């Protein structure tokens, strides 16, 4: 064992063949495993290079966003919902303007013209229809309310750990896990 104990995120994730315990040696740079657990082979090196390249692109994208002063979209479904609200409010504001017009057409040297408010209102209606159509296709309300499968998995793992800690094993643990899974599925 090395003198310095690696932090959890730098520990080798492989399990020792002898006793099945986690290895916990230092993982090689940009890798999840140590030299004894495949860290030195070609596939691991290729994966490490891919992760390194992705980290570079990710950092570049974040710098670009920061320069634009744009906050990254954490949840596209929430962002789409907000956009729909704004588009709809804009459409309603234009509808009021159109209602206030006494004539939707006016005369110019080039003949009759439709007022700009009417054109903008029509465009806003099209845009609102398109955003609302997108939301309807995505089942956005259901998906916003749903707990994702990954979150459910994390919850199940936490329940397993809690059961193990409490000394609950065997049939009792299996049943407890099934009850939790059923409850999670009910909100999915
Ligand atoms: Zn290892």
py3Dmol code that shows the C-alpha trace and the ligand (Angstrom):
import py3Dmol

protein = """\
ATOM      1  CA  UNK A   1       0.000   0.000   0.000  1.00  0.00           C
ATOM      2  CA  UNK A   2       1.264   3.522  -0.766  1.00  0.00           C
ATOM      3  CA  UNK A   3       1.948   5.774   2.214  1.00  0.00           C
ATOM      4  CA  UNK A   4      -0.639   8.401   1.175  1.00  0.00           C
ATOM      5  CA  UNK A   5      -4.207   7.131   0.959  1.00  0.00           C
ATOM      6  CA  UNK A   6      -5.894   8.331  -2.284  1.00  0.00           C
ATOM      7  CA  UNK A   7      -9.123  10.360  -2.005  1.00  0.00           C
ATOM      8  CA  UNK A   8     -12.254   8.308  -2.962  1.00  0.00           C
ATOM      9  CA  UNK A   9     -12.536   9.817  -6.463  1.00  0.00           C
ATOM     10  CA  UNK A  10      -8.925   8.796  -7.247  1.00  0.00           C
ATOM     11  CA  UNK A  11      -9.160   5.260  -5.885  1.00  0.00           C
ATOM     12  CA  UNK A  12      -8.989   2.230  -8.170  1.00  0.00           C
ATOM     13  CA  UNK A  13     -12.564   0.982  -8.606  1.00  0.00           C
ATOM     14  CA  UNK A  14     -11.551  -2.641  -9.289  1.00  0.00           C
ATOM     15  CA  UNK A  15     -12.129  -5.392  -6.757  1.00  0.00           C
ATOM     16  CA  UNK A  16      -9.284  -7.633  -5.568  1.00  0.00           C
ATOM     17  CA  UNK A  17      -9.624 -11.180  -6.872  1.00  0.00           C
ATOM     18  CA  UNK A  18      -8.501 -12.682  -3.552  1.00  0.00           C
ATOM     19  CA  UNK A  19     -11.106 -11.339  -1.107  1.00  0.00           C
ATOM     20  CA  UNK A  20     -13.388  -9.291  -3.415  1.00  0.00           C
ATOM     21  CA  UNK A  21     -12.653  -6.064  -1.516  1.00  0.00           C
ATOM     22  CA  UNK A  22     -12.280  -2.737  -3.357  1.00  0.00           C
ATOM     23  CA  UNK A  23      -8.638  -2.249  -4.439  1.00  0.00           C
ATOM     24  CA  UNK A  24      -8.352   1.456  -3.391  1.00  0.00           C
ATOM     25  CA  UNK A  25      -4.831   1.848  -4.787  1.00  0.00           C
ATOM     26  CA  UNK A  26      -4.131   5.135  -6.588  1.00  0.00           C
ATOM     27  CA  UNK A  27      -5.878   5.055  -9.995  1.00  0.00           C
ATOM     28  CA  UNK A  28      -3.606   6.102 -12.870  1.00  0.00           C
ATOM     29  CA  UNK A  29      -4.003   9.673 -14.171  1.00  0.00           C
ATOM     30  CA  UNK A  30      -7.447  10.193 -15.832  1.00  0.00           C
ATOM     31  CA  UNK A  31      -8.262   6.551 -15.116  1.00  0.00           C
ATOM     32  CA  UNK A  32     -10.537   4.681 -12.793  1.00  0.00           C
ATOM     33  CA  UNK A  33      -8.173   1.739 -12.210  1.00  0.00           C
ATOM     34  CA  UNK A  34      -4.610   1.206 -11.002  1.00  0.00           C
ATOM     35  CA  UNK A  35      -1.699  -0.325 -12.964  1.00  0.00           C
ATOM     36  CA  UNK A  36      -2.466  -3.786 -11.514  1.00  0.00           C
ATOM     37  CA  UNK A  37      -6.107  -3.673 -12.632  1.00  0.00           C
ATOM     38  CA  UNK A  38      -5.766  -2.900 -16.326  1.00  0.00           C
ATOM     39  CA  UNK A  39      -4.881   0.795 -16.052  1.00  0.00           C
ATOM     40  CA  UNK A  40      -1.834   0.244 -18.245  1.00  0.00           C
ATOM     41  CA  UNK A  41      -3.590  -1.563 -21.120  1.00  0.00           C
ATOM     42  CA  UNK A  42      -4.499   0.035 -24.450  1.00  0.00           C
ATOM     43  CA  UNK A  43      -8.246   0.242 -23.910  1.00  0.00           C
ATOM     44  CA  UNK A  44      -7.885   1.988 -20.561  1.00  0.00           C
ATOM     45  CA  UNK A  45      -5.399   4.432 -22.070  1.00  0.00           C
ATOM     46  CA  UNK A  46      -7.780   5.197 -24.963  1.00  0.00           C
ATOM     47  CA  UNK A  47     -10.651   5.768 -22.515  1.00  0.00           C
ATOM     48  CA  UNK A  48      -8.451   8.044 -20.400  1.00  0.00           C
ATOM     49  CA  UNK A  49      -7.504  10.062 -23.493  1.00  0.00           C
ATOM     50  CA  UNK A  50     -11.190  10.376 -24.448  1.00  0.00           C
ATOM     51  CA  UNK A  51     -12.107  11.605 -20.934  1.00  0.00           C
ATOM     52  CA  UNK A  52      -9.227  14.100 -21.041  1.00  0.00           C
ATOM     53  CA  UNK A  53     -10.356  15.437 -24.461  1.00  0.00           C
ATOM     54  CA  UNK A  54     -13.968  15.689 -23.251  1.00  0.00           C
ATOM     55  CA  UNK A  55     -12.845  17.645 -20.187  1.00  0.00           C
ATOM     56  CA  UNK A  56     -10.979  20.111 -22.444  1.00  0.00           C
ATOM     57  CA  UNK A  57     -14.037  20.641 -24.701  1.00  0.00           C
ATOM     58  CA  UNK A  58     -16.293  20.955 -21.650  1.00  0.00           C
ATOM     59  CA  UNK A  59     -14.008  23.611 -20.122  1.00  0.00           C
ATOM     60  CA  UNK A  60     -13.920  25.516 -23.448  1.00  0.00           C
ATOM     61  CA  UNK A  61     -17.721  25.452 -23.746  1.00  0.00           C
ATOM     62  CA  UNK A  62     -18.085  26.717 -20.171  1.00  0.00           C
ATOM     63  CA  UNK A  63     -15.620  29.557 -20.804  1.00  0.00           C
ATOM     64  CA  UNK A  64     -17.581  30.543 -23.943  1.00  0.00           C
ATOM     65  CA  UNK A  65     -20.824  30.544 -21.947  1.00  0.00           C
ATOM     66  CA  UNK A  66     -19.254  32.616 -19.178  1.00  0.00           C
ATOM     67  CA  UNK A  67     -18.040  35.133 -21.788  1.00  0.00           C
ATOM     68  CA  UNK A  68     -21.577  35.375 -23.181  1.00  0.00           C
ATOM     69  CA  UNK A  69     -22.932  35.857 -19.676  1.00  0.00           C
ATOM     70  CA  UNK A  70     -25.388  33.046 -20.356  1.00  0.00           C
ATOM     71  CA  UNK A  71     -26.277  30.704 -17.540  1.00  0.00           C
ATOM     72  CA  UNK A  72     -26.152  27.088 -18.703  1.00  0.00           C
ATOM     73  CA  UNK A  73     -29.547  25.369 -18.952  1.00  0.00           C
ATOM     74  CA  UNK A  74     -29.702  22.979 -15.999  1.00  0.00           C
ATOM     75  CA  UNK A  75     -32.963  21.402 -17.041  1.00  0.00           C
ATOM     76  CA  UNK A  76     -34.124  21.825 -20.672  1.00  0.00           C
ATOM     77  CA  UNK A  77     -37.673  20.800 -19.735  1.00  0.00           C
ATOM     78  CA  UNK A  78     -37.939  23.613 -17.177  1.00  0.00           C
ATOM     79  CA  UNK A  79     -36.347  26.071 -19.632  1.00  0.00           C
ATOM     80  CA  UNK A  80     -38.846  25.062 -22.330  1.00  0.00           C
ATOM     81  CA  UNK A  81     -41.711  25.577 -19.879  1.00  0.00           C
ATOM     82  CA  UNK A  82     -40.466  29.080 -19.069  1.00  0.00           C
ATOM     83  CA  UNK A  83     -40.027  29.850 -22.769  1.00  0.00           C
ATOM     84  CA  UNK A  84     -43.637  28.798 -23.398  1.00  0.00           C
ATOM     85  CA  UNK A  85     -44.763  31.205 -20.671  1.00  0.00           C
ATOM     86  CA  UNK A  86     -42.826  34.093 -22.209  1.00  0.00           C
ATOM     87  CA  UNK A  87     -43.977  33.359 -25.763  1.00  0.00           C
ATOM     88  CA  UNK A  88     -47.582  33.171 -24.578  1.00  0.00           C
ATOM     89  CA  UNK A  89     -47.353  36.446 -22.616  1.00  0.00           C
ATOM     90  CA  UNK A  90     -45.849  38.176 -25.679  1.00  0.00           C
ATOM     91  CA  UNK A  91     -48.678  36.868 -27.859  1.00  0.00           C
ATOM     92  CA  UNK A  92     -51.297  38.140 -25.374  1.00  0.00           C
ATOM     93  CA  UNK A  93     -49.637  41.570 -25.219  1.00  0.00           C
ATOM     94  CA  UNK A  94     -49.807  41.773 -29.025  1.00  0.00           C
ATOM     95  CA  UNK A  95     -53.447  40.649 -28.991  1.00  0.00           C
ATOM     96  CA  UNK A  96     -54.275  43.659 -26.791  1.00  0.00           C
ATOM     97  CA  UNK A  97     -52.521  45.980 -29.243  1.00  0.00           C
ATOM     98  CA  UNK A  98     -54.485  44.481 -32.157  1.00  0.00           C
ATOM     99  CA  UNK A  99     -57.773  44.897 -30.238  1.00  0.00           C
ATOM    100  CA  UNK A 100     -56.990  48.578 -29.728  1.00  0.00           C
ATOM    101  CA  UNK A 101     -56.624  49.162 -33.483  1.00  0.00           C
ATOM    102  CA  UNK A 102     -59.635  50.763 -35.197  1.00  0.00           C
ATOM    103  CA  UNK A 103     -58.436  49.551 -38.605  1.00  0.00           C
ATOM    104  CA  UNK A 104     -56.208  46.586 -39.263  1.00  0.00           C
ATOM    105  CA  UNK A 105     -55.281  48.120 -42.630  1.00  0.00           C
ATOM    106  CA  UNK A 106     -54.033  51.550 -43.567  1.00  0.00           C
ATOM    107  CA  UNK A 107     -53.417  53.310 -46.877  1.00  0.00           C
ATOM    108  CA  UNK A 108     -50.009  54.143 -48.244  1.00  0.00           C
ATOM    109  CA  UNK A 109     -48.656  55.303 -51.585  1.00  0.00           C
ATOM    110  CA  UNK A 110     -48.188  51.605 -52.376  1.00  0.00           C
ATOM    111  CA  UNK A 111     -51.782  50.690 -51.604  1.00  0.00           C
ATOM    112  CA  UNK A 112     -53.283  49.132 -48.504  1.00  0.00           C
ATOM    113  CA  UNK A 113     -50.947  47.701 -45.832  1.00  0.00           C
ATOM    114  CA  UNK A 114     -51.682  45.396 -42.924  1.00  0.00           C
ATOM    115  CA  UNK A 115     -50.617  47.029 -39.674  1.00  0.00           C
ATOM    116  CA  UNK A 116     -47.380  45.738 -38.141  1.00  0.00           C
ATOM    117  CA  UNK A 117     -49.218  44.752 -34.944  1.00  0.00           C
ATOM    118  CA  UNK A 118     -51.341  42.288 -36.915  1.00  0.00           C
ATOM    119  CA  UNK A 119     -48.332  40.710 -38.629  1.00  0.00           C
ATOM    120  CA  UNK A 120     -46.459  40.441 -35.318  1.00  0.00           C
ATOM    121  CA  UNK A 121     -49.513  38.949 -33.627  1.00  0.00           C
ATOM    122  CA  UNK A 122     -49.877  36.307 -36.327  1.00  0.00           C
ATOM    123  CA  UNK A 123     -46.188  35.452 -36.015  1.00  0.00           C
ATOM    124  CA  UNK A 124     -46.500  35.242 -32.204  1.00  0.00           C
ATOM    125  CA  UNK A 125     -49.450  32.868 -32.542  1.00  0.00           C
ATOM    126  CA  UNK A 126     -47.436  30.606 -34.849  1.00  0.00           C
ATOM    127  CA  UNK A 127     -44.512  30.637 -32.408  1.00  0.00           C
ATOM    128  CA  UNK A 128     -46.735  29.882 -29.418  1.00  0.00           C
ATOM    129  CA  UNK A 129     -48.345  27.003 -31.322  1.00  0.00           C
ATOM    130  CA  UNK A 130     -44.928  25.586 -32.171  1.00  0.00           C
ATOM    131  CA  UNK A 131     -43.587  25.794 -28.591  1.00  0.00           C
ATOM    132  CA  UNK A 132     -46.791  24.363 -27.130  1.00  0.00           C
ATOM    133  CA  UNK A 133     -46.757  21.597 -29.766  1.00  0.00           C
ATOM    134  CA  UNK A 134     -43.196  20.697 -28.772  1.00  0.00           C
ATOM    135  CA  UNK A 135     -44.173  20.562 -25.109  1.00  0.00           C
ATOM    136  CA  UNK A 136     -47.191  18.389 -25.853  1.00  0.00           C
ATOM    137  CA  UNK A 137     -45.019  15.946 -27.819  1.00  0.00           C
ATOM    138  CA  UNK A 138     -42.492  15.733 -24.963  1.00  0.00           C
ATOM    139  CA  UNK A 139     -45.113  15.081 -22.255  1.00  0.00           C
ATOM    140  CA  UNK A 140     -43.240  17.784 -20.396  1.00  0.00           C
ATOM    141  CA  UNK A 141     -45.545  17.929 -17.375  1.00  0.00           C
ATOM    142  CA  UNK A 142     -45.296  14.213 -16.688  1.00  0.00           C
ATOM    143  CA  UNK A 143     -41.562  14.190 -17.199  1.00  0.00           C
ATOM    144  CA  UNK A 144     -40.997  17.144 -14.885  1.00  0.00           C
ATOM    145  CA  UNK A 145     -42.977  15.353 -12.194  1.00  0.00           C
ATOM    146  CA  UNK A 146     -41.343  11.984 -12.736  1.00  0.00           C
ATOM    147  CA  UNK A 147     -38.418  10.702 -10.761  1.00  0.00           C
ATOM    148  CA  UNK A 148     -35.829   9.485 -13.250  1.00  0.00           C
ATOM    149  CA  UNK A 149     -34.762   5.866 -13.404  1.00  0.00           C
ATOM    150  CA  UNK A 150     -31.256   6.870 -12.366  1.00  0.00           C
ATOM    151  CA  UNK A 151     -32.528   8.705  -9.317  1.00  0.00           C
ATOM    152  CA  UNK A 152     -34.591   5.649  -8.435  1.00  0.00           C
ATOM    153  CA  UNK A 153     -31.496   3.430  -8.719  1.00  0.00           C
ATOM    154  CA  UNK A 154     -29.593   5.769  -6.399  1.00  0.00           C
ATOM    155  CA  UNK A 155     -32.444   5.611  -3.889  1.00  0.00           C
ATOM    156  CA  UNK A 156     -32.499   1.795  -4.036  1.00  0.00           C
ATOM    157  CA  UNK A 157     -28.734   1.692  -3.448  1.00  0.00           C
ATOM    158  CA  UNK A 158     -29.156   4.004  -0.456  1.00  0.00           C
ATOM    159  CA  UNK A 159     -31.908   1.760   0.913  1.00  0.00           C
ATOM    160  CA  UNK A 160     -29.653  -1.292   0.472  1.00  0.00           C
ATOM    161  CA  UNK A 161     -26.869   0.443   2.374  1.00  0.00           C
ATOM    162  CA  UNK A 162     -29.271   1.467   5.149  1.00  0.00           C
ATOM    163  CA  UNK A 163     -30.633  -2.080   5.426  1.00  0.00           C
ATOM    164  CA  UNK A 164     -27.130  -3.546   5.559  1.00  0.00           C
ATOM    165  CA  UNK A 165     -26.149  -1.007   8.196  1.00  0.00           C
ATOM    166  CA  UNK A 166     -29.199  -1.906  10.285  1.00  0.00           C
ATOM    167  CA  UNK A 167     -28.283  -5.586  10.000  1.00  0.00           C
ATOM    168  CA  UNK A 168     -31.365  -6.452   7.912  1.00  0.00           C
ATOM    169  CA  UNK A 169     -30.484  -9.306   5.542  1.00  0.00           C
ATOM    170  CA  UNK A 170     -31.985 -12.146   3.501  1.00  0.00           C
ATOM    171  CA  UNK A 171     -35.720 -12.359   2.784  1.00  0.00           C
ATOM    172  CA  UNK A 172     -36.534  -9.326   4.943  1.00  0.00           C
ATOM    173  CA  UNK A 173     -34.093  -7.114   2.995  1.00  0.00           C
ATOM    174  CA  UNK A 174     -35.438  -8.374  -0.359  1.00  0.00           C
ATOM    175  CA  UNK A 175     -39.016  -7.561   0.678  1.00  0.00           C
ATOM    176  CA  UNK A 176     -38.043  -4.102   1.925  1.00  0.00           C
ATOM    177  CA  UNK A 177     -36.325  -3.407  -1.389  1.00  0.00           C
ATOM    178  CA  UNK A 178     -39.440  -4.548  -3.317  1.00  0.00           C
ATOM    179  CA  UNK A 179     -41.703  -2.257  -1.277  1.00  0.00           C
ATOM    180  CA  UNK A 180     -39.380   0.690  -2.013  1.00  0.00           C
ATOM    181  CA  UNK A 181     -39.249  -0.176  -5.721  1.00  0.00           C
ATOM    182  CA  UNK A 182     -43.063  -0.305  -5.913  1.00  0.00           C
ATOM    183  CA  UNK A 183     -43.367   3.108  -4.213  1.00  0.00           C
ATOM    184  CA  UNK A 184     -40.792   4.607  -6.580  1.00  0.00           C
ATOM    185  CA  UNK A 185     -42.558   3.165  -9.624  1.00  0.00           C
ATOM    186  CA  UNK A 186     -45.810   4.747  -8.401  1.00  0.00           C
ATOM    187  CA  UNK A 187     -44.275   8.223  -8.785  1.00  0.00           C
ATOM    188  CA  UNK A 188     -42.448   7.439 -12.048  1.00  0.00           C
TER     189      UNK A 188
END
"""
ligand_1 = """\
1
ZN
Zn -6.376 -1.643 -8.414
"""
view = py3Dmol.view(width=600, height=400)
view.addModel(protein, "pdb")
view.setStyle({"model": 0}, {"cartoon": {"style": "trace"}})
view.addModel(ligand_1, "xyz")
view.setStyle({"model": 1}, {"stick": {}})
view.zoomTo()
view.show()
